[in-house]
Amino acid sequence: MTWLEQRKHAMPRENHGYFDIDAEVVWRTVTSELPTLIPRIQRALDTERSM
């Protein structure tokens, strides 16, 4: 079972101790933002290595 499938069967919010974490919001953010960040991170690393 994938992480997302596990989250769908669990409570949608988890208590972190200091604040609540909404797993659906985290998953949507990761799946929508991470793909656009990867090329940016790679370019930054390539720039740093070439200096």
Backbone as JSON Lines, residues from 0, in Angstrom:
{"i":0,"aa":"M","n":[0.85,-1.17,0.0],"ca":[0.0,0.0,0.0],"c":[0.9,1.24,0.0]}
{"i":1,"aa":"T","n":[0.62,2.16,-0.91],"ca":[1.43,3.37,-0.98],"c":[1.12,4.31,0.18]}
{"i":2,"aa":"W","n":[1.98,5.3,0.35],"ca":[1.79,6.28,1.41],"c":[0.45,6.98,1.25]}
{"i":3,"aa":"L","n":[0.12,7.35,0.01],"ca":[-1.14,8.05,-0.23],"c":[-2.34,7.16,0.1]}
{"i":4,"aa":"E","n":[-2.29,5.9,-0.28],"ca":[-3.39,4.99,0.05],"c":[-3.54,4.84,1.55]}
{"i":5,"aa":"Q","n":[-2.42,4.78,2.26],"ca":[-2.47,4.71,3.72],"c":[-3.1,5.96,4.3]}
{"i":6,"aa":"R","n":[-2.77,7.1,3.74],"ca":[-3.31,8.37,4.23],"c":[-4.83,8.44,4.0]}
{"i":7,"aa":"K","n":[-5.29,7.9,2.9],"ca":[-6.73,7.95,2.6],"c":[-7.52,7.13,3.61]}
{"i":8,"aa":"H","n":[-6.9,6.1,4.19],"ca":[-7.58,5.26,5.16],"c":[-7.39,5.77,6.58]}
{"i":9,"aa":"A","n":[-6.5,6.7,6.76],"ca":[-6.23,7.25,8.09],"c":[-7.03,8.53,8.29]}
{"i":10,"aa":"M","n":[-6.95,9.04,9.48],"ca":[-7.59,10.32,9.74],"c":[-6.89,11.38,8.9]}
{"i":11,"aa":"P","n":[-7.62,12.35,8.34],"ca":[-7.01,13.33,7.44],"c":[-6.06,14.29,8.14]}
{"i":12,"aa":"R","n":[-6.15,14.43,9.46],"ca":[-5.26,15.32,10.18],"c":[-4.52,14.54,11.25]}
{"i":13,"aa":"E","n":[-3.26,14.86,11.41],"ca":[-2.46,14.22,12.44],"c":[-1.92,15.28,13.37]}
{"i":14,"aa":"N","n":[-1.85,14.96,14.63],"ca":[-1.32,15.88,15.61],"c":[0.19,15.68,15.7]}
{"i":15,"aa":"H","n":[0.92,16.74,15.42],"ca":[2.37,16.69,15.43],"c":[2.93,17.02,16.82]}
{"i":16,"aa":"G","n":[2.11,17.44,17.71],"ca":[2.55,17.86,19.04],"c":[2.44,19.36,19.19]}
{"i":17,"aa":"Y","n":[2.85,20.09,18.16],"ca":[2.77,21.54,18.18],"c":[1.64,22.06,17.3]}
{"i":18,"aa":"F","n":[1.33,21.32,16.24],"ca":[0.32,21.76,15.29],"c":[-0.25,20.54,14.58]}
{"i":19,"aa":"D","n":[-1.38,20.73,13.91],"ca":[-1.99,19.66,13.13],"c":[-1.41,19.64,11.72]}
{"i":20,"aa":"I","n":[-1.24,18.44,11.18],"ca":[-0.75,18.27,9.82],"c":[-1.87,17.67,9.0]}
{"i":21,"aa":"D","n":[-2.24,18.33,7.93],"ca":[-3.26,17.83,7.02],"c":[-2.54,17.06,5.91]}
{"i":22,"aa":"A","n":[-2.61,15.75,5.95],"ca":[-1.87,14.9,5.02],"c":[-2.26,15.16,3.57]}
{"i":23,"aa":"E","n":[-3.51,15.47,3.32],"ca":[-3.94,15.74,1.94],"c":[-3.27,17.0,1.41]}
{"i":24,"aa":"V","n":[-3.17,18.03,2.23],"ca":[-2.52,19.27,1.8],"c":[-1.04,19.02,1.55]}
{"i":25,"aa":"V","n":[-0.41,18.27,2.43],"ca":[1.01,17.94,2.24],"c":[1.21,17.18,0.94]}
{"i":26,"aa":"W","n":[0.38,16.19,0.68],"ca":[0.51,15.38,-0.53],"c":[0.3,16.23,-1.78]}
{"i":27,"aa":"R","n":[-0.73,17.07,-1.78],"ca":[-0.98,17.93,-2.94],"c":[0.19,18.87,-3.18]}
{"i":28,"aa":"T","n":[0.75,19.42,-2.11],"ca":[1.89,20.33,-2.24],"c":[3.1,19.6,-2.81]}
{"i":29,"aa":"V","n":[3.41,18.44,-2.29],"ca":[4.56,17.68,-2.77],"c":[4.39,17.3,-4.24]}
{"i":30,"aa":"T","n":[3.22,16.82,-4.6],"ca":[3.04,16.36,-5.98],"c":[2.93,17.5,-6.98]}
{"i":31,"aa":"S","n":[2.52,18.68,-6.53],"ca":[2.42,19.79,-7.48],"c":[3.66,20.68,-7.49]}
{"i":32,"aa":"E","n":[4.31,20.86,-6.36],"ca":[5.45,21.77,-6.28],"c":[6.79,21.08,-6.52]}
{"i":33,"aa":"L","n":[6.95,19.86,-6.05],"ca":[8.25,19.19,-6.17],"c":[8.7,19.03,-7.62]}
{"i":34,"aa":"P","n":[7.83,18.63,-8.54],"ca":[8.3,18.49,-9.93],"c":[8.86,19.79,-10.51]}
{"i":35,"aa":"T","n":[8.35,20.94,-10.1],"ca":[8.89,22.2,-10.62],"c":[10.16,22.61,-9.89]}
{"i":36,"aa":"L","n":[10.35,22.12,-8.67],"ca":[11.55,22.46,-7.91],"c":[12.78,21.67,-8.34]}
{"i":37,"aa":"I","n":[12.59,20.45,-8.79],"ca":[13.72,19.59,-9.14],"c":[14.63,20.24,-10.18]}
{"i":38,"aa":"P","n":[14.12,20.74,-11.31],"ca":[15.04,21.37,-12.28],"c":[15.73,22.62,-11.71]}
{"i":39,"aa":"R","n":[15.03,23.36,-10.87],"ca":[15.64,24.55,-10.27],"c":[16.79,24.16,-9.34]}
{"i":40,"aa":"I","n":[16.56,23.13,-8.55],"ca":[17.61,22.66,-7.64],"c":[18.8,22.14,-8.44]}
{"i":41,"aa":"Q","n":[18.52,21.4,-9.51],"ca":[19.6,20.87,-10.34],"c":[20.41,22.0,-10.97]}
{"i":42,"aa":"R","n":[19.74,23.03,-11.48],"ca":[20.46,24.16,-12.06],"c":[21.32,24.86,-11.0]}
{"i":43,"aa":"A","n":[20.79,25.03,-9.81],"ca":[21.55,25.67,-8.75],"c":[22.78,24.84,-8.38]}
{"i":44,"aa":"L","n":[22.62,23.52,-8.3],"ca":[23.76,22.66,-8.01],"c":[24.8,22.71,-9.13]}
{"i":45,"aa":"D","n":[24.33,22.69,-10.37],"ca":[25.25,22.76,-11.52],"c":[26.01,24.08,-11.51]}
{"i":46,"aa":"T","n":[25.34,25.17,-11.2],"ca":[25.98,26.49,-11.13],"c":[27.03,26.51,-10.03]}
{"i":47,"aa":"E","n":[26.68,25.96,-8.88],"ca":[27.61,25.93,-7.74],"c":[28.86,25.09,-8.09]}
{"i":48,"aa":"R","n":[28.66,23.98,-8.77],"ca":[29.78,23.1,-9.11],"c":[30.71,23.73,-10.15]}
{"i":49,"aa":"S","n":[30.15,24.57,-11.0],"ca":[30.96,25.16,-12.08],"c":[31.77,26.35,-11.6]}
{"i":50,"aa":"M","n":[31.56,26.8,-10.38],"ca":[32.29,27.98,-9.86],"c":[33.64,27.58,-9.34]}
